[in-house]
Amino acid sequence: KISFGEALIGSLLFRRQVMKQCPDEKMVGILLPPSVPAALLNFGISLAGCVPVNLNYTASKRAMEVAVERAELKTIFTTEKLLSRLGIEKQPGMVMIEDVAARFTKLDKLVWAVLARLVPTALLRRGLIPSDVKLDSLATVIFSSGSTGMPKGVMLSHRNIVSNLEAVQQTINVNRSDCLLGILPFFHSFGFSIGLWLPVISGFGVAYHTNPLEARKIGELCRKFHVTLMISTPTFVWEYVRRCEAEDFVSLRVAMVGAEKMKPELGDAFREKFHLELLQGYGCTELSPVVSVETGGYTGGDQKQIGAKRGTVGHPIPGVAVRIVNPDTFATLGQGEPGMLLVKGPSVMVGYLGEPEKTRQVMWEDGWYITGDVAQLDEDGFIQITDRLSRFSKIAGEMVSHVQVEEALHRALGSPEPRMVVTSISDEQKGERFVVLHTELGLSVDDLLKRMRESGLPKLWVPRKENFFPIQALPFLGSGKLDLRQVKETAMRFASEQPAAAD
């Protein structure tokens, strides 16, 4: 537990070591879970005029190699404990953070403590921040989760991140007495912007924990430090609903989820147990990351403004504009018409690292970013995300949504918790066919399919029995999203071992 002053001293100590260790390096790698040392190291790298690149320690070996190669990382700060726990081999250029901390002498600590406490802020800023670091300079590179392929390096500037944080500050009305639950990893865009920089820029506290699935420890942390802000994912929050006590979250005033679509049943369960609305937000790594959030609304005098609607992800945050267009013609669509969601604002990324063609593919005229999400706007300006274009299959000439089939399966099962994931593989007769990976269902596949058919679903929506395959657990990325790439690979492997039967 450290104060802001101690955090500044620690950041300056790391800054000095980074400047000595990485004198000619533009980008510096970090392979650490969310923690106080990881936060101070990020601050120290930034103060040294370098670009911190937080690597995904839950990614595949190849995905990490791609990130290291593209960012041209020579130095990666990590810890023996993490490498040992995850079975990652120590590579050339890896520096153990415990060894770096051991180099902090008493004299170093004394000198930087005096400077941090006695030198005016303006002089500190002028003396410590390199003159070539501007608002539009690169602040970080975040490698996308790679849920459907190899990760892309998203370049974000200081302007991108600061503009997004200013809008979030206004939207959730943060104050100095707040305390954030810091559980999202810094390689995740929400973890980097909201979990790392929002508290230190806003001047409120943050309580870090390295594993977002350790629900009981997180409950204890929230109770001990009177956590008021929680930003998480539906996957993690299901664990808290199951395992945390109601008293653990009694100090919460804002609880929000993103990264995945929240099922209404999760919101109901959270409200019933913790007596607080679970709000939804929406964002993308390429947008620094927040696009829209639900809020508690406003009531004053005769005025009332609702801030949340069931099934939506709220209104765009200040400074962000959205547009729904036809995905083929890019013609603007009207109220309630589903189409491609475009986003514009100061938080739109600089581009993909070393991939100008991929950058051009996601940017439309006048700076609009093409999200790849299917959405619609209602009469009050709320955004409803309905699907991802990448999660559609063309079966017998008809486009069918994986998400909608998953929802139909769970309704038939009577389970609000995720137990199945739908993907598709090629099929000689129909072009594509659905494959369902599932954990323990509690009933037979025959009974499940019977319920689906009795619900009146179109025949194309109903997967065939031979395309259901049991797995021990659904594969999730460290960000809390489903690992759709692994889902696809697993489905193809099962299908090759057990060919689909003919109609």
N, C-alpha and C positions, 0 to 999 in steps of 0.2 A: 504494500500500500504506500503510494508516494504522492506528494503534493505536486502542484503545477511547477513550483520552483525547482523541486527535485527532478521533475521530468525534464525541465529545460537543461539542468546541469548534466543529466544523463545523456541527453541528446547531443550536447556540445562535446562530451567525452567521446561518444561514438563518431561524431563529425571529425574529430581530430584523428582518430584511428583510420577512418575511411580515407581521409586525405593522404595519410601515410601509406596505407595498404594498396590503394587504387589511384595513384596520382594521375594516370592518363586514361582512365576508364570513364566513358560516358554513362554506361548503364551498369548497375551493380545488382546481382541476384540475391534474393532472400528466400530461404527454404525453412520457414518457421511457422508454427501455429499462432493464432491470435493470443498475445500475451504482452505484458509490460515491456520485456526486453525487445520483442519484435516491433512494438510501436516506437520505442525510442530509437531503434536502429533505422527504421523508416524515416523518422524525423532527421536523424543525423546525416543520412545519405542525401536527403533533400537539401539540408543546410550546407552540405559540401558542394552543392551545385551539380550533383549527379542525379540520375534517374533511377529510383528504386523499382525493381521488377520482382514482384512476389510470385514465386513459382508454385504450381499446384502439386502438392505432395501426395494427392490422391490420384493423380493422372497416371497413365501408362508410362512405361519407360521411354517409349518412342515419342510420345507427346511431350515429355519433359525435354528430351533431346532436341526436338524441333524448336521448342521455346528458347533453349540455351543457344542454339545455332543462330536463330533469327535475331536475337537480341545481342549476339556476339559477346556473351558474358564470359569474362575471364575469372571473376571472383564471385563466389556464392557463399553467403554467410548462413550457417546452419548450426545444428547441435547434434552431438553424438547420440543423445537420447532419442531424438526423432529418427535418425538414420537407423538405429538399432530396432526401434519399434516397428518401422515400416519395411525393414529389410532392404534398405537402399544402400548400394555400395558407395563408399567414399570415392569421389572423383577428384582429379587434379583441379586445383583452384578453389576447392571447398575450404572455408575457414570456420573453425568452431567458435561460436559466439562466447562460450565459456572461457576460451583462451584469450579472446579479445578483452573481455571484462577483467581478466586477471592482470592485464597490462595497465589498468587504471591505477596509478600510484596515488598516495595520499597527497602529494604535492599537486598533481593534476586536478584532483577533486577540489582541493583548496583554492587553486587559481581560478578554476571555472565557476566555483561557488561564489567567489568574490565578484567576478565579472558579471555573472548572471543576476546577482542581487543588488549590486551597486551602480552598474553602468546603465544610463537611461536607455529605454527601449529603442529610441530612434538611432542612437549610436550603435547599439548592438546590431540592429538591422543593417545599418550601413556597413559595419565592419565584418559581419559574418556571411551575409548573403552575397554571392558573386554578382558582379555588376551585369554580367551577360545573361542572367536569369530574368526573363521578362514574363509578363502575364500570358503571352502566347507561346512561351517555351514549353517544351515537353515536360510533363510532371510525372508520368508513369506509363508503362506499357502493361496492360492486363491481357493475358491470353485467355480467350473465350473458353468456355467449359469443354468444347469439343464433343458435345452430346451427339452430334451426327457426323463427325469427321475430325480431321486434324485441327487443333486450335489455331485461331488467327490472333496475331498480336494487335490489340486495339490501343492506338496511341491517343492519350488524353493530355491536354494542356492544363496549365494552372487555371486558365480562364474557364475551361470546360468544368472543372471540378468546383471551383469557387462559385460560379454562377449557379450550379446545381445545389450546392449547400446553402446558399443564400435563400433560394426558393424553398428548400425544405425547412429552414429555420422559420420562415414566415408561415408555412403551411401547418406545421405541428406546434408552432408557438413555443419554442424551447426557451428555457430560462436557466439561470445559474444553479438552481437547486435540483435540476434534473440529474439522473444517473442512467446511463445507457447499459443494456446488457450486450456485451461485446462477444458474440459467439460465432459470427460469420467470418470465415477465413479472409485474410487480406488479399489472397489471389482472386477472390470474388469481388465484383465491382461494388456491391452494396457494402461488403466488409471493408473495402479500402476507403471508399468515400464517406460512408455513414459511420462505420465502426471505428475507423482510425482518425479521420480528419474532422468530422462534425463535432465531436466532443472538445477537441483541443482548440478549434477555431471559435466555438461558441462559449467555451469557458465552463463546461459542466463535466461531471465525472463519468467514468466508464469502468465497468467491472468485466474483465476478460476471463474467458474459460476456453480451454483448448479443444474440447469435444462437445459440439452442440447436441449430441444424442445422450449425454449423461444427464438425464432429466433430474434425478434426485439432487445431484451436486449443483445443478443450475438453480433449482428451487431454493437450496440453502443459500446460494450466492445472492439471489434476489432478495431474500428475507434479510440477510446480514447487512447489505449495502443499500436497502430501500430503493431498489431499481424502479424507475418510473417510465422508462422507454424500452420497448422490446421490438426489434425488427428481425423477423425470422422467416422461415419457409413453412409451408403446410406440413411437409414431412417431419420436421423437427417438432412443430407444435402438437402434432398428434401424440408424440411421446410425452409432452408436458401434461396434456389432458389426462393421459393414462396414469402417469406416475407422480406428478407433483401434487402437493396439498393446496387447498384453496387459499390458505394463509400465506403461501409462498409468494403469491402475486398480488397481495393486498395493496401494495404501494404503487402498482402500475397505473398509469393514467393513459398511456397510448400503447396498444399492442397491434402490430401490423405484420402482414405476411406478403411475400412477393416470390418471384422466381418461378412459381407454378400457379395454376388456377386453383383457387380455394373452393372446396366443395361446401355447400350450405350447411351440411351436417357438421362440419368441423366448427363453423361459426356458432352453430347452436350449442354444441357440446362445450365450447370455450365459455360462452356466455353463461350457460347453466352452472358450470363449476366455479368460474372465477368472477362472475357478475360484472363482466366488462365486454364491450363489443370488440370483436376481432376484425380489424379493418384490412382492406386489401390495397396494395399498391402495385404499380406496374413500371417496369423499366427494362433497359437493355444496357449491356456493357458499353456499347457504342454511343450511349446517350448519358453517360457519366454518373449514375445510371437512371435516376428517377424521372419518369415521364408524368405519372399521375398518381394521386393517392385519394383515398377516402378520408374524411375528417368527421369530427363530431358535429359539424354544422354550426350555425349561429342563431341565437335567439336574443332579441333585445327590443323592448317596447312592443310595437305592433309588427316588427319585422322578424321573419323566420326564414332561414336559408338552410335547406338540408344539405349535408355534406357527404352522405353515404346512401347508396341504393344497393339492395341485394342483387348479387350477380354481376355487379360492375366493379371497375377498378378506380372509380372516382373521377374527379375533374383533372385536367392538366394543371401542373404546378405553374406558378407565376413565371412568365418569360418563355414558356413552351407553347407552341402552336401545333395542332394536330389536324389531319385531313384524311377523309376516307375516300378512296378512289377505286375505280374499276381496275383490277390487276392487269388487264390486257391493254386498255386504251388510256388509262390514267385520268379519265374524266372524273370530276368530283361527283360523289354520290350524295344523296339527300338523307334526311333523318330516317333512322331505322333501317337503312339499306346496308347490308354487310359488304365489305370490300377490304382492300389493302389499306393498312394504317401507315400513314406517313407522318413524320415528326420533324419539326424545325425549331431551332433555338440556339443559344450560345453554348449549350452542352453537347451539341453534335460533335463527335470525335474528329480528330485531325485526319485519321485514316488508318489503314491496316499496315503494320510494319513490313516494309519490303514487298508489298503486294498492291501496287497501284491499280492493276486491272480489277481486282476484287473490290477495291475501294470504289472505283467508278461504277461497278455493278450495283452497289447499294445506295448510290447518291443520285437523286433526280435533280431537275433544274432548280435553280435558286436556293440550293442548300437543303432540300428536303431529303431526309433519311428514310429509306424503304425498309420497314421493320421485318417484313415477311410474315406478320401476324394479320389474321382476318379479324376485323372489328366492326363495330357500328356505334353511332352516336345517337342518344335518345333526345327527346324534346327539351330536356334540362341540361344537355351538354355532358352527361355522364358517358364514359367509354365502357363498352362491353367487349371484351376479348372473347372471340368465339372459337378460334382455332389457329393452328400454324399451317401455312401452305405446304410445308414439308411433311406434314402428317396427314396427307390425303393419299388415297390409292384409287386408281382407275380400274374398276372391276366391271367387266362386261360392258365397257363404254361409259359407266357412270362414276362420277367422283364421289367417294364415300370417306367420311372423316374418321380417323382412328380414335380421336377423343370421344366422339359421340358413340362409337361402338363400345369403348371402355365404360362410358357412363351407363349405357344400356345394360351391359354385363353386370355392373355393380348394383344397379337397381334390381335386376333379376335375382342377384345373390342376396340382396337385403343388407349389404355391408357398406357403410360410408367410408371405411378405411381402405386404402389402395391394396388390392390383392392380385390384380391382373393388369397386364400391359399388352396393348395390341400393336402389332407391326404387320408388315406385309412382305411377301416374297413373290418372285415371278411365277406365273402359272401359264402353261401352254394354251389352255382352253379359254381362260377369262382375262388374261393379261397379268393380273395379280391376284393373290389370295391372302386372306387374313391368317395370321398366326397369333395365338394367345399364350403368353407365358403367365403362369399363376402359382401362387403359394397355396397353402392349405385352404380349401374352399368350404369344407364342412358339408358338402353334398356332392353327388356325382355330376359329371359333365353332362350326362343325359338329362338329368333333372334340370340343370341350369339352362340347357338349350330349350327344353320344353317350356320353361317359364318365359324365355325370350320370345319364342314363337307365339305363345298365348298372349303376349303383350301387344301383338299387332305390328311388330316391327317389319320393315321391308325384308324380303328374303335375302337380298344382297348383304344386309347388315349382320346376318347370323353366321358366325364362323362354323366350319364343319368340325365334328367331334375329333377327327384324327389330327386336327391342327391345334389342339390344346396340349401343352406340355408343362408338367410340374417342375418348379425350380425351388430352391431352398429359400431364397429371398429376392425381392426385386432389386435390380442393380441401380444404385444411386451414386451420383457424383458428390464430391466434397461440398459443392454448392447447394446440395439438397435437391437438385433436378434429377429426373430419371436419366440414366445413361443410355440414350436411344441407340447409340452406336453399338454398345455391347448387347442390347436387346436384339438388334438386327442380326448380329453375328451369331448369337445363341440360337435364334429362330432358324437361321440358315443351316446351322449345324444339326439341330434336331430334325429339320425337314429332310436333310440329306441322308440321315440315318434311318428315317422312317418316312418314305415317300407317301405323298397324299394319295388317298384312294380316289378312283374315278367316280364321277357323279352316278 
